[in-house]
Amino acid sequence: MTATFQDPMFQDEDRAREALEAVRWPDGPICPHCGSSDPDKLAKVEGTKKSHRPGLYYCNDCKGQFTVTVGTVFERSKVPLTKWWMAAHMMNSGKNGVSAHEIHRSIGVTYKTAWFMMHRLREAMTDLKPGPMGTLGGAVQADETYHLNTSKRAKGYKKGLKNKASIFALVDENTGTVRTFHIDKTATAERIQEILFHER
């Protein structure tokens, strides 16, 4: 892992930003505010002023400023982009997954920050328009479990099934696709039906 992190994108903020620009804008910058991609209308803001963030662009169409992180899970984050790349690499290369504790220890951020980063990265990996499951002929399994912070110091801690959050999962046996649904309280038959017949 240490050898992998010697890559400049894990060590230098400018290289990390350039790597993100190459992934997000393979054909050149696009304004996230108005969608303009006209190179004659998009100008890179150069200068030595502290207000000039590295990689800052100005759009002459909508008069807005932006960087490559605008509209992404990295926007307004105080975590360096180099560490975001490290966390993303660990999450995608670990055969058995990776925990927030591992990321916290490996990249030098607090456990709370590591948990936040993992949540954001998983959010970015979500398929916004998933197709129906079982389309290739595989059976779709469904299961349900309950979760509760069992620490008695947790705010509002109460025993009992009705105080636990319900987590419902669908697994496509043919493709291995898994979709999970967090239900605030005990799952009702109506909510399970909605998931089974409308979201699968």
C-alpha positions in Angstrom: 0.0 0.0 0.0 2.9 2.4 0.9 4.5 1.9 -2.5 1.1 2.6 -4.2 0.8 5.8 -2.3 4.1 7.1 -3.8 2.2 8.1 -6.9 2.1 11.9 -7.2 -1.7 12.0 -7.1 -1.5 10.7 -3.5 1.2 13.2 -2.5 0.7 16.5 -4.3 -2.6 18.5 -4.3 -2.0 19.9 -7.8 -1.5 16.4 -9.2 -4.5 15.1 -7.3 -6.7 17.9 -8.8 -5.3 17.3 -12.3 -6.1 13.6 -12.0 -9.7 14.4 -11.0 -9.9 16.9 -13.9 -8.7 14.2 -16.3 -11.4 11.8 -15.0 -14.3 14.3 -14.8 -13.4 16.4 -17.8 -11.6 14.2 -20.4 -12.6 16.6 -23.2 -12.0 19.9 -21.3 -13.7 21.7 -18.4 -17.5 22.0 -18.2 -19.2 24.6 -16.1 -21.3 22.8 -13.4 -23.6 25.9 -13.1 -24.8 26.2 -16.7 -23.3 23.3 -18.5 -21.2 25.4 -20.9 -18.2 23.6 -22.4 -17.2 26.2 -24.9 -13.4 26.7 -24.4 -13.7 30.3 -25.6 -16.2 31.0 -22.7 -14.3 29.2 -20.0 -11.1 30.9 -18.6 -8.7 29.6 -16.0 -8.3 32.2 -13.3 -4.5 32.8 -12.9 -2.9 35.0 -10.2 -1.2 35.0 -6.9 -4.2 36.3 -4.8 -5.1 34.1 -1.8 -8.7 34.1 -3.1 -7.6 32.5 -6.3 -7.9 28.8 -5.6 -5.8 26.4 -7.6 -7.7 25.1 -10.6 -10.3 27.9 -10.5 -12.3 28.6 -13.7 -14.5 31.5 -14.7 -17.5 31.0 -17.0 -18.4 33.9 -19.2 -21.8 32.5 -20.0 -23.2 32.5 -16.5 -20.5 34.6 -14.8 -19.8 31.9 -12.3 -16.6 30.5 -10.8 -15.9 26.9 -10.2 -13.3 24.2 -9.7 -13.4 20.5 -10.6 -14.7 19.6 -7.1 -17.9 21.7 -7.5 -20.9 19.4 -7.7 -19.0 16.4 -6.4 -18.7 14.7 -3.0 -15.4 16.6 -2.6 -17.0 20.0 -2.7 -16.4 22.2 0.3 -14.4 19.5 2.0 -11.5 20.5 4.2 -9.9 17.1 3.7 -7.1 17.3 1.1 -7.9 15.8 -2.3 -4.8 13.6 -2.0 -6.4 11.8 1.0 -9.7 11.5 -0.8 -7.8 9.6 -3.6 -6.1 7.4 -0.9 -9.5 6.5 0.7 -11.1 5.8 -2.7 -8.2 3.6 -3.7 -8.4 1.6 -0.5 -12.1 1.1 -0.8 -11.9 -0.1 -4.4 -8.8 -2.3 -4.1 -9.5 -4.2 -0.8 -10.6 -7.7 -1.7 -12.4 -8.0 1.7 -13.5 -4.4 1.9 -12.1 -1.8 4.2 -13.2 -0.3 7.5 -13.2 3.3 8.6 -10.6 2.3 11.2 -8.3 1.1 8.5 -8.6 4.3 6.5 -8.2 6.4 9.7 -4.9 4.6 10.5 -3.6 4.5 7.0 -4.1 8.0 5.7 -3.8 10.0 9.0 -7.3 11.3 9.5 -9.6 11.0 12.5 -12.0 8.1 12.7 -15.0 10.5 12.4 -13.5 11.9 9.2 -12.7 8.5 7.8 -16.4 7.4 8.4 -17.6 10.6 6.7 -15.3 10.0 3.7 -16.5 6.4 3.3 -20.1 7.5 3.4 -19.5 10.2 0.8 -17.6 7.8 -1.5 -20.3 5.2 -1.3 -22.9 7.9 -2.1 -20.9 8.8 -5.2 -20.9 5.1 -6.3 -24.7 4.8 -6.1 -26.4 4.1 -9.5 -29.0 6.9 -9.8 -31.0 5.0 -12.4 -30.6 1.3 -11.7 -32.4 -1.2 -13.9 -34.7 -3.9 -12.5 -33.0 -6.9 -10.8 -33.4 -10.4 -12.0 -33.5 -9.4 -15.7 -30.9 -12.1 -16.6 -33.0 -14.9 -15.3 -31.5 -15.1 -11.8 -33.6 -15.3 -8.7 -33.7 -12.3 -6.4 -33.3 -13.0 -2.7 -34.7 -10.6 -0.1 -33.8 -10.4 3.6 -34.3 -8.0 6.5 -32.4 -7.1 9.7 -32.5 -4.5 12.4 -29.8 -2.2 13.7 -29.5 -0.1 16.8 -26.6 1.7 18.5 -26.5 -0.6 21.6 -24.3 1.7 23.6 -26.3 2.8 26.7 -24.6 6.1 26.4 -26.2 6.7 23.0 -28.7 9.5 23.0 -32.3 8.2 23.2 -31.1 4.6 23.8 -34.1 2.3 24.3 -34.4 -1.4 24.1 -36.9 -3.2 22.0 -37.4 -4.1 18.3 -39.7 -1.1 17.6 -36.8 1.2 18.5 -34.4 -0.3 15.9 -33.9 0.8 12.3 -34.9 -1.8 9.7 -32.5 -2.6 6.9 -33.9 -4.5 3.9 -31.7 -6.0 1.2 -32.2 -7.5 -2.3 -29.6 -9.7 -3.9 -29.6 -10.8 -7.5 -28.2 -14.3 -7.5 -27.1 -14.1 -11.2 -25.2 -10.8 -11.2 -24.3 -10.5 -7.5 -25.9 -7.0 -7.4 -27.0 -5.9 -3.9 -29.3 -3.1 -3.0 -30.0 -2.1 0.5 -32.8 0.1 1.8 -32.8 1.8 5.2 -36.2 2.1 6.8 -36.5 4.5 9.7 -38.6 2.2 11.9 -40.0 -1.3 11.7 -40.7 -2.3 8.1 -44.3 -2.5 7.2 -45.8 -4.9 4.6 -46.7 -1.8 2.5 -43.1 -0.5 2.5 -41.7 -4.0 1.7 -44.2 -4.3 -1.2 -43.2 -0.9 -2.5 -39.5 -2.0 -2.6 -40.2 -5.4 -4.1 -42.5 -4.2 -6.9 -41.3 -0.7 -7.6 -37.6 -0.4 -6.7 -36.2 -3.8 -7.7 
